[in-house]
Amino acid sequence: LMAARPIDEAISSAGGVTFEGLDEHLMLRMMSGVFCAGEMLDWEAPTGGYLLTACFASGRQAGFGVLNYLR
């Protein structure tokens, strides 16, 4: 390790499931009962607190979607 890379290169991941392929509960439209959250989603967010917050929030949304699906 020689030096840190610029912040614009420090992205955890890119790509993923598009929002068009999900319903409002983050369930896949083409696979009933399969939910996506966090870095499974196709969006690029700044790393750090913003990314963590969005991962937790989408996980919460998907979790409520699972509960709704199982009822």
Phi and psi in degrees as a GROMACS rama.xvg file:
@    title "Ramachandran Plot"
@    xaxis  label "Phi"
@    yaxis  label "Psi"
@TYPE xy
-97.3714  -42.0075  MET-2
-165.39  159.99  ALA-3
-71.5453  149.96  ALA-4
-87.1622  160.846  ARG-5
-60.6626  151.653  PRO-6
-59.6778  -32.017  ILE-7
-69.5345  -11.0541  ASP-8
-100.282  -3.62702  GLU-9
-95.1031  46.3997  ALA-10
-92.7905  136.371  ILE-11
-66.3048  -46.4971  SER-12
-158.814  166.981  SER-13
-142.544  150.952  ALA-14
87.2077  -177.868  GLY-15
135.768  -163.658  GLY-16
-74.5007  129.063  VAL-17
-74.7066  153.411  THR-18
-66.4658  -26.2377  PHE-19
-65.3343  -24.2845  GLU-20
-87.1791  3.90418  GLY-21
-121.981  152.452  LEU-22
-90.561  -172.877  ASP-23
-67.8596  -14.2408  GLU-24
-101.171  10.7021  HIS-25
66.8955  27.8485  LEU-26
-91.7957  139.669  MET-27
-62.1435  131.801  LEU-28
-67.2978  -31.1591  ARG-29
-93.9222  -5.72508  MET-30
-140.553  89.9962  MET-31
-56.5762  134.506  SER-32
90.1229  -0.992094  GLY-33
-107.769  121.924  VAL-34
-114.122  149.577  PHE-35
-125.064  147.872  CYS-36
-157.07  167.182  ALA-37
60.484  -132.841  GLY-38
-77.7339  3.94303  GLU-39
-74.4997  -19.6925  MET-40
-85.616  150.34  LEU-41
-86.0569  82.8714  ASP-42
-155.587  147.322  TRP-43
-114.436  117.2  GLU-44
-116.973  159.039  ALA-45
-61.1819  143.98  PRO-46
-72.0533  164.661  THR-47
97.37  -143.411  GLY-48
-59.9891  -36.3717  GLY-49
-65.289  -44.1475  TYR-50
-64.0858  -45.7076  LEU-51
-61.5372  -44.7521  LEU-52
-60.3882  -44.8338  THR-53
-66.193  -36.928  ALA-54
-65.0853  -44.3735  CYS-55
-63.5543  -43.0277  PHE-56
-65.801  -43.1656  ALA-57
-70.1082  -33.3295  SER-58
-63.7821  -39.7918  GLY-59
-63.5457  -46.0789  ARG-60
-60.6199  -45.4349  GLN-61
-65.7044  -37.8173  ALA-62
-61.9345  -43.5159  GLY-63
-65.7682  -32.8851  PHE-64
-63.4833  -40.2065  GLY-65
-62.4231  -46.6641  VAL-66
-58.1639  -44.8295  LEU-67
-63.3242  -40.6761  ASN-68
-64.1872  -38.1537  TYR-69
-78.5229  -14.3231  LEU-70
